[in-house]
Amino acid sequence: MSDEIERSSKVHWDHVNAWLARGGFKTDWKVYGMPEILDPTTSRFVDVDPMPKWKIPEKVMISTTITGAFFSKRANPHHPITVDEIRDSAEQCILAGAPNIHIHVRDDRGYNALDPQRFSDVILPLRERYPDVTFDGCLVAVNDKESALMESTMRLGLFDALPVNTTAICCGDNMFFKAPHVVIQKAQLAQEAGCKPIIAVYTDGDIDNARRFLVESGVVKTPCYWIILPALPGGSPMHNPEQMVDGLQRMVRAIRDFDPEGFLMVSAAGRASTYLATFAILLGLHVRVGMEDTVWHYPHRDDLLKHNVDHFNQIRDIARLLGRDLMTPSEYRLAINMPRRG
């Protein structure tokens, strides 16, 4: 370079040059651990692991949710709505290795329904073909007719687990509120029907509701099974990477305060989608993927999900690249102490 690079006026260059003349560029280095420079497994001075392995489970549970209650074909034209679409999409995920399927069903208008016949039409053929796969379903009663069907639907033997939402939020343009008596009774009925309760939380307040009404009341016993559902409108906001990292860690810590050994699953929801699932895997947690909770693959692009199995495969491959293999259905049952059907 012909032009001399400008030197910082804040550096005492005369002192720097004096020491360079005296000692050159030599690094002071004493190797006290010879013959090893750095032994990655021990020390010459103490029998202590200098770089201990992280306490992260070798296996990851990846649940797949097929349709949910939120999105329509107007939001995503690929969204499964009919019984056949829901069942076919679930089967694609099972064939790809999904150990657990989360089921909602829709009515003829395309809205979420608590319909025991439609649940049976989706789940029973799949259970017959794939008896090891586990199923959980979201029974949300929004009127008197559905409320009357809640307990009998639980007892049909269709479900291995059932979510219990301890929430009171404005989800999108909708009020989504589960009163304390609903939370308590649903958790109790689920267990009486042989189903594992999944405590579903969207915000910090939901976690404290679960602590008050379910855990410290003795309705459910720790360690509990949790599904963390942030990033949707009204849930814990995750509109940028910093919010995602801070928000998820805060929710996890809030649960660990009173349920340190709980089984925590994080939903790849909203715009956070795949990035949130990846962060959860890095933290040693488990994940739920699929079209109930998001319409997008990525936070910063508008690529729509076309098939649930695509999302499952994407997250499964990310998990494998991070050294975490997929749980089998039997490993999943063991991990959450899930009762066997029948």
N, C-alpha and C positions, 0 to 999 in steps of 0.2 A: 504494500500500500504506500502510495506516495505521500499522502497526508498523514501527519502524526496524529494518533488518537489522543483526544483531549483527556488529561488526567484530572481526577477529582482534586479540587483545591482543599478538601477537608483532610486528605491523607498527608501525614508527615513523611514525604518521600525521602528526605535525607536520612531519616532514621531507618526506614525500610531498606534503603540501599546499603546503609552501613552494616546491617545485620546480614543482608545477602552476601556482602563481601566477606563477612566473617564466617558464616556457616553454610552458605549456598542453599540449595533446595532440599537438604537432607531432612528426612522425617525421623523424629525420635520414636523408636519402636523397640520395646523389650519384650521378647517372647517368653513369658513365664511358664507357658504350658507345653514347651517342647516335649516330644517332637511334633505335636499338633499345633497349628496356628490358632485354630478355633475348632474345638471338638463340639459337634452339634448335639451330643447326647449326654455329656458329663463335663466335669472340671477336674484339673489336676489337684485342686485344693479341697473340694467338697463333693460328696456323692449326691448332687442335686441336678435335676434336669434343667439345663439353661434355657431351653425353649420348649416348655410342656405343650402337649397336644391340647387343642381346644376341646371343650366339653360340648361337642355338637353331635347329635344322633347320626349314626351312619346312614339310617334309612329316613326317607321323607314320605309322608302321606300326601298324595295329591288327589283331592276330591274334585269331581266334575259336576257342576250344576248346569242343567240343560236349558231351562227357560225362565224361571223366576216369575215374579209378579209385576215387574216394572215396565219392561220394554216391549214395544209392538213392532210389527212389520213396517210401520211408518218410520220408526227410528232405525231399524235395520231390516231390510227386506229378506235377509237370510234367517231371521229369527224363527225357531220352531214353535208352533202354536198348537197344532192339532195333536191328538193322541198318537197317530202314526208318526208324525214328524218328531215328537218328543221321544218315542220309543226307539225309532231308527237312529236318532242322534246319540242316545244313550248306548245303544249297542255298538256303534262305531267306537265310542270311547272305551267300552269294555274290551273290545277286540284289540285295542291299542295298549291295553294293560291297566286301565283305571280300576283300582280296587274298591272304589266307593262312588256311588252315583246319588246326587241330590235331586229330588223330583218335586216339581210343581206341576199342576195341570191347569188348563184354561177351559173356559166355557165356550159356547158357540160364537159369542161375540169377541172372543180373544182375551177375556179378562180372567184373572186368577180365580180359581174355584176350589172349594173344599168338597170334592165330588168323589165318594168312595168307589164308584163304578169306574170312573176314568183313571183313578190311581191304580185300581186292579188291572185295567186294560193295558196300562203301561208296564207295571212291575211284574205281574205274575208270569207272562211269557218270558221275560228276561230272567227271572229267578229260576224258572224251570230249565232254561238253557245254560245258565251260569250260576250254579247254586252257591259258589264260594263268594261271589261279589256281594257287598253290603249296600243297602239302600236306606237313605233317610229322606224324609219328606216334610215339607213346610205346610202345616195345617193352620191356616189363618182363617178364622171364622169372622165374617164381616156382617152377618145378619143372624136373625133368630134361627132360621132353618139350618144354616151351617153350624151354628153354636150347638144345636141339638145333635148334630152328627159327629161332634168332636170325639167323644169318648168311644163310641162304637167304631169309628174309623181307626182309632189307635189300636183297637183290639182285633183288627182283621189279620194281624200277623204279616202285614206288608212291609213294615219298617223295622230296621235295626236301631235307629236313633231318630230323635225328633228335636228340632231347634225350639228353644224357649227364648223369645226376644224380651229383654228387660229394658225396653226403650220407650222414649217419649220424644219424638223428633218431628220436624217438618221435612219430610223426605221429598225432595222436588217440590211439587205443588200440592202435596198431600200431608195430612196429619197422620202420623203413624204412632199409636199409643197403646201400650199394653198395661192395663191397670194392675195394681198389686194382686188382687184376688185372682185375676186371669193368669198371671205369672206363676203364682204359687200352686194353683190347682192344676195347671197344664203340666208343670214339672212333676207333680205327684202322680197324675194319671199316666204320664209317659212311663214312669218307673213301674207302676202297677201293671202296665201292659207289656213289660219286658223290654222297653226301649230305653236306650241311653239318652239322657237329656244333654243337648248341646246348648250352652249358654251363649246367645247371640248378642253382641254389643257393637254399637255404632259410635259411641262417644264415651268420654270419661264418666259422665253421669250414669250411663247404662251399667258401667262396671260397679259403681257404688250401689246402684239398685240391686244388682245381683248379689253383692255382698250382704246387703240388708235383708232382702226378702228370701233368698235361696240358701246362701252358704251359712251365715251366722244364725239363721233361723233353724237350721238343721234339716231343711227340706231335701237338699242334696249334700253329699259328702265329698270332701276333697280327697284326692285330686279330682278336679272337674274337667270337663271337656268344653273348650271355648272356641267360638268362631268370631274373629275380630273383623268387622265390616266397616272400615272407614272409607273416605274418599268419595262416597256418594253425597249429593246435596243434602245438607242437614246432618251428616255425620262429621267425624273429625276431619277438618279440611286438609287436603293434600294437593294444593294447586301448584306446587313446585317441589324440587327435590328436598330442599331444607325442611319444608313442612312435612313431607313424607317421612323423612328420617326422624325428626323430632317427635312427630305425632305418634308413629308406631312404637318408638321406644318408650314414650310416656305411657301409652296404653298397656304395653307389656309389663312395665314396672308396676303399674297400678294393680294389675292382676296378681303378679308375683308377690306383692306385699302380703296377701292373705291366702294365696294358693300357689306356693312356690313350686310344686311339682305338677301343676296342671298341664294338660295337653292343649297346646295353643295352635290353632289353625288361622291363617290370615287369608282373607279374600282378595283376589286380584281385581279390585273394584274400580269403577269410574275411569278417569283419565290415567290414574296411577298404574292401573292394569298390570302389565308384565313387569314393570320396574318394581312395583310394590311386592309382587310375588318373589322376584329375585332377591330383594332385600330381606324378605322373611326367611328365605332359604339360607342366606348368609348368616342370619342370626340363629340358625339352628331350629327354626320353627317349621310348621307344616302349612300347606297352602290349599286353597280352593280356587279353581279356575272355571271359566265357562261363561255362557251368555246371559245368565241371570244378572250378573253384577257389572258387566261392561259391554259396550258395543265395539270397543277399539282394541287393537293389539298394543299400541304404543302411546305414551303420554303426549308426544310432540308431533304425531302424524294422525291422519284421519283414516288409516287403513281399517276397514270394518272386519270384524270376525265373520267368516263365512260358514265355518263348521266348528262345533265344539271340540271335535277331535283335533283340529289344528292347534287350538289353544292348549289342549292337554299335551300334545306332542312337543310343542314349543317349550313349555315349562318343564316337562320331564327331561328334555335334552339339556336344558340349562342346569337342572339339578345334577344330572350325571356329570356335566363338565365341572361342577363344583364339588364332585366327589361324594354325592349323596344319591344312593340308589333308591328306587321306588319300593315302598312297602307292598307286600302281598296282602290279600284280604285277611289271612290268618295272623300275620304280624300286626296288622292294624287292630284287629280284635284284642289281641294280647296287650297292645300298647295302651288301650283305653279301658281295659277290663270290661269289654262289651259282652253282655249275656248272649248266649246262642239262641236262635229262633226255636220256638217250640218247647 
